[in-house]
Amino acid sequence: MPVAERTYRAWKRAQPSGRDLADAVVIDAIRTVRVNTKGEPTPESMYGRRKMTALLRRHDLAVSKRQVDR
């Protein structure tokens, strides 16, 4: 599939979007909640979208259910 050089160079220089950065914060928060200090899974690792969203909000992280889904 041919791609123009200008398009490729623009893609290589592009910075991560704000959405990607916000999602990375949410992913890190979910990973820290799901595993305890010993590396064992916690009961929260079985949470679905609704409970995980509520848990992250209780930890002062402004998230939406769609962010948790992603």
Buried (B, 14 or more C-beta within 10 A) or exposed (E): EEEEEEEEEEEEEEEEEEEEEBBEEBEEBBEEBBBEEEEEEEEBBEBEEEEBBBBBEEEEBEBEEEBBEE
